[in-house]
Amino acid sequence: MAPTEGPTDFEAVTEEGPDDAGRASWERARRRGFGAAGPDRWSEDMTGDYDPPFSRASSGPGSSNTGPSPQTPHLPDYMADEGAGGQAQSDAGAAEYSDEELAAARADWSDFPAPRGHGPLLTSPVPRVPNRGFTPGPQPQDDGEREDPQYHRSSVTAAIPIPGRRERDWHGNIRKLEHQLLGAERTLTYRQMASRMGVSTHSARRLWRALGFPNLDEDIKAFTEADADALARMVELVRDGHLNQEAAISLTRSVGQMTDRMVVWQIEALVEDKIANERLTDAQARSQVVEELPQLIEPVQQLMNYAWRRQLSAALQRLTVRVESGLASLSRSRDGTEDDAPLPLARAVGFADLVSYTSLSRQMNERTLAQMVQRFESRCAEIISIGGGRLVKTVGDEVLYNAETPEAGAEIALALSESMAADDVLPQARVSVVWGRVLSRMGDIYGPTVNLAARLTGIADPGTVLVDEATAEALEVTEDYLLVPQPPRLVRGFGEVSPHLLLRANGSGISLDSH
């Protein structure tokens, strides 16, 4: 299979010259106030007796240039404050952070890396680590919440909160869940992951960002072997000629964006269930969700895999097999000069917009507002699915959908309007539907048809459905609808438009109870 146009391959793995790599590493360390070895091993770097590796003054680790570097970072002020006189710098260089203590500190709090340019993701509290500046001594208990203290803290560190037992248990559960989800420890840096994938670090970053994750510092071990294996699959598709580079990035981005929205939805649904049915606070609900998620991962993952295959099968029919029949139906009422004529898909595009949502939301508390939005979205999704349409997206108080025929679009629009009007909780809705051509990209739809449907929703009266003149002509061939002409309106971007009020003439429409 020949690749489509565009870049045909990711950048091959390359090794930066030691001179450039050393200078970049040293410069990052200098800006942070640490030596090139990083913050976990700075003792020799802080004494001024360290030469940056691979600098212009030295040809590499074996260079005879061993003198002090003029770029050696000075001791940070907060460290110079501790200690006595001229011994401050050398004392700092001899800090008593053993490997065991550092491991205990990380295990006691968090092993989550920080995104590039930010501090730690979890900034408070910070674990206690025995070190210079701490002296043994008693400390009052905090209602049984804190561990038995072992140290007095100096004035420099006294303001840093210490995690209590409950907080440590909470983050311990988070760590265990993360390890279960990732399936491996974070042992790889960007460069190491890229090496396993057989691409440059630039290409590895592009794929990682496409999944929706931020850039990280190159020296942070933030990636697992599973990360490298998953991204390597996309690289293989490019190397085998099935995709070009941009198509691979787009597919990766589709997975990242959809799964990001999906997991947020799922977590918040579980939290809301705990709050509503078990009368828990928000914090208590989230803690319980973390404890119960391990039992839900496998069944939800199985459902997701099956649903993806089922949706792919449906999309193949909708976006390939039935495309020609839709275009043929649309062409009977058109002459080919319309603004949307070049676009490839014939679709009925509809919007539904809750009336007075903004003013109502200001009067509601958080829980009531969430219940109203969830009720609206659930009702719309059910009607659109039963009517044979596709819910494209929801934006607060508005839903966008499409259908393959003007009749299906009209039935969904009428059902949405009628359902909102009959609901005791939801306000009425303004609804519109327009039959025309659209462009489908990145899970969304675009084109003049979409814009006109949005404009008609804005001028519709509460509880009504509006269509444009061309859609009215397409629906007049059936006796199921009554189209009532409305006075012409000036619509931004379209000039004068002749809207029609869509009413039901025959039939009962979509029935929620019978499906």
Residue pairs with C-beta under 8 A, 6 or more apart in sequence:
1 241
1 242
2 241
3 238
3 241
3 242
3 243
3 244
3 247
4 243
4 244
4 247
5 244
6 244
6 245
6 246
6 247
7 244
7 245
7 246
8 238
8 241
8 244
8 245
9 238
9 239
9 245
10 199
10 200
10 203
10 206
10 207
10 235
10 238
10 245
10 248
11 199
11 200
11 202
11 203
12 198
12 199
12 200
13 194
13 195
13 197
13 198
13 199
13 200
14 200
16 24
18 53
18 54
18 60
19 54
19 55
19 56
21 54
22 36
22 52
22 53
22 54
22 55
23 52
23 54
23 55
23 56
25 36
25 53
25 219
26 36
26 52
26 53
26 54
26 55
26 71
28 217
28 219
29 35
29 36
29 37
29 38
29 45
29 73
30 52
30 71
30 73
32 39
33 73
33 76
34 42
34 45
34 73
35 41
35 42
35 44
35 45
35 46
35 50
35 72
35 73
36 45
36 50
36 52
36 53
37 44
37 45
38 219
40 97
40 102
42 93
42 95
43 93
43 94
43 95
44 50
44 93
45 72
45 73
45 93
46 73
46 75
46 79
46 89
46 92
46 93
47 89
47 90
47 93
48 68
48 72
48 89
49 68
50 68
50 69
50 72
51 57
51 58
51 63
51 65
51 66
51 67
51 68
51 69
52 58
52 69
52 71
52 72
53 60
53 61
54 60
54 61
55 69
55 71
57 65
57 69
58 65
75 88
75 89
75 92
78 156
79 88
79 92
80 88
80 89
80 92
81 88
81 156
82 88
82 91
82 92
82 132
82 133
82 154
82 156
83 91
83 92
83 132
84 91
91 132
95 131
95 132
96 130
96 131
96 132
97 129
97 131
101 129
101 130
101 131
102 129
104 127
104 129
105 127
105 128
105 129
108 127
108 128
108 163
108 168
109 122
109 125
109 126
109 127
109 163
109 168
109 171
110 120
110 121
110 122
110 171
110 175
111 175
111 186
112 120
112 121
112 122
112 178
113 121
113 186
113 216
113 217
113 220
113 221
113 222
114 120
114 121
114 216
114 217
114 220
115 121
115 214
115 215
115 216
116 214
116 215
116 216
116 217
122 171
124 160
124 161
125 160
125 161
125 162
125 163
125 167
126 160
126 161
126 162
126 163
127 162
127 163
128 134
128 150
128 151
128 153
128 162
130 150
130 151
133 153
133 154
133 156
133 157
134 151
134 152
134 153
134 154
134 157
135 151
135 152
136 150
136 151
136 152
137 151
137 152
138 149
139 149
139 151
139 152
141 148
141 149
142 164
145 164
145 165
145 166
146 162
146 164
146 165
147 162
147 164
147 165
153 160
163 171
170 287
170 290
173 290
173 291
174 290
177 290
177 293
177 294
179 185
180 294
180 297
181 297
182 224
182 226
182 227
183 224
183 226
184 224
184 225
184 226
185 224
186 221
186 222
186 223
186 224
187 221
187 223
187 224
187 225
188 196
188 221
188 222
188 223
188 224
188 225
188 227
188 228
189 218
189 219
189 220
189 221
189 222
189 223
190 201
190 204
190 205
190 216
190 218
190 223
191 201
191 218
192 223
193 204
193 223
193 227
193 228
193 231
194 200
194 201
194 203
194 204
196 225
196 228
196 229
196 232
197 203
197 204
197 228
197 231
197 232
197 235
198 232
198 235
199 235
201 218
203 235
204 231
205 215
206 249
207 231
207 234
207 235
207 248
207 249
207 252
208 215
208 227
208 231
209 215
210 249
210 250
210 252
210 253
210 256
211 252
211 253
211 255
211 256
212 253
212 256
212 257
212 260
213 256
216 222
231 252
234 243
234 248
234 251
234 252
235 248
237 243
237 248
238 244
238 245
238 248
243 251
250 442
253 442
254 442
254 443
257 443
258 443
262 304
266 300
267 289
270 285
270 289
270 292
270 293
270 296
271 282
271 285
271 286
271 289
272 285
272 370
272 374
274 280
274 284
274 285
274 288
274 289
275 281
275 282
275 285
275 367
278 285
278 288
280 288
318 390
318 404
319 345
319 440
322 404
323 344
323 345
323 346
326 345
326 346
326 347
326 404
326 405
327 345
327 346
327 437
329 346
329 405
330 346
330 435
330 436
330 437
330 474
333 470
333 473
333 474
334 341
334 470
338 436
338 437
338 448
338 470
339 448
340 436
340 437
340 438
340 447
340 448
340 449
341 437
342 437
343 437
343 438
343 439
343 447
343 449
344 437
344 439
344 440
345 437
345 438
345 439
345 440
345 445
346 404
346 435
346 436
346 437
347 402
347 403
347 404
347 409
347 435
347 436
347 437
347 438
347 445
347 449
348 389
348 402
348 403
348 404
348 405
348 406
348 408
348 409
348 410
348 433
348 434
348 435
348 471
349 400
349 401
349 402
349 409
349 433
349 434
349 435
349 436
349 438
349 445
349 449
349 450
349 453
350 389
350 400
350 401
350 402
350 403
350 409
350 412
350 413
350 416
350 431
350 432
350 433
350 434
350 453
351 398
351 399
351 400
351 431
351 432
351 453
351 454
351 456
351 457
352 380
352 398
352 399
352 401
352 413
352 416
352 417
352 420
352 429
352 430
352 431
352 457
353 397
353 398
353 429
353 430
353 431
353 457
353 458
354 376
354 397
354 398
354 420
354 426
354 427
354 428
354 429
355 427
355 428
355 429
355 430
355 462
356 427
357 396
357 397
357 427
358 397
360 372
360 427
361 369
364 372
371 425
372 425
372 426
373 396
373 397
375 423
375 425
375 426
376 397
376 399
376 420
376 426
377 394
377 399
379 419
379 420
379 423
379 426
380 391
380 394
380 399
380 401
380 416
381 391
382 512
383 412
383 415
383 416
383 419
383 510
383 512
384 390
384 391
384 399
384 401
384 412
384 416
385 391
386 510
386 512
386 515
387 403
387 408
387 411
387 412
387 415
387 510
388 403
388 404
388 408
389 401
389 402
389 403
389 408
389 409
389 412
390 401
390 402
390 403
391 399
391 400
391 401
392 400
392 401
392 402
392 443
392 444
392 445
393 399
393 400
393 443
393 444
394 400
398 457
399 416
400 445
400 450
401 412
402 409
402 438
402 445
403 409
403 412
406 433
406 435
406 471
406 474
406 475
407 475
407 478
407 480
409 433
409 435
410 433
410 465
410 467
410 475
410 481
410 502
411 509
411 510
412 433
412 510
413 431
413 432
413 433
413 465
413 502
414 431
414 465
414 502
414 504
414 509
414 510
415 509
415 510
416 429
416 431
417 428
417 429
417 431
417 463
417 464
417 465
418 509
419 512
420 426
420 427
420 428
420 429
420 463
421 428
421 429
421 463
427 462
428 462
428 463
429 462
429 463
430 457
430 458
430 460
430 461
430 462
430 463
430 464
431 457
431 460
431 464
431 465
431 466
432 453
432 454
432 456
432 457
432 460
432 465
432 466
432 467
433 453
433 465
433 467
433 471
433 502
434 449
434 452
434 453
434 456
434 467
434 468
434 470
434 471
435 449
435 467
435 470
435 471
435 474
436 447
436 448
436 449
436 452
436 470
436 471
437 447
437 449
438 445
438 446
438 447
438 449
438 450
439 445
439 446
439 447
440 446
448 494
451 493
451 494
452 468
452 491
452 494
452 497
455 491
455 492
455 493
455 494
455 497
456 466
456 467
456 468
456 491
456 497
456 499
457 466
459 466
459 489
459 491
459 499
460 466
464 501
465 501
465 502
465 503
466 486
466 499
466 500
466 501
466 502
467 475
467 483
467 499
467 500
467 502
468 497
468 498
468 499
468 500
469 497
469 498
469 499
469 500
471 500
472 483
472 485
472 500
472 502
475 481
475 483
475 502
476 483
479 505
479 506
480 504
480 505
480 506
480 507
481 502
481 503
481 504
481 505
482 502
482 503
482 504
482 505
483 500
483 501
483 502
483 503
484 500
484 501
484 503
485 498
485 500
485 501
486 498
486 499
486 500
486 501
488 496
488 497
488 498
489 496
489 497
489 498
489 499
490 496
490 497
491 497
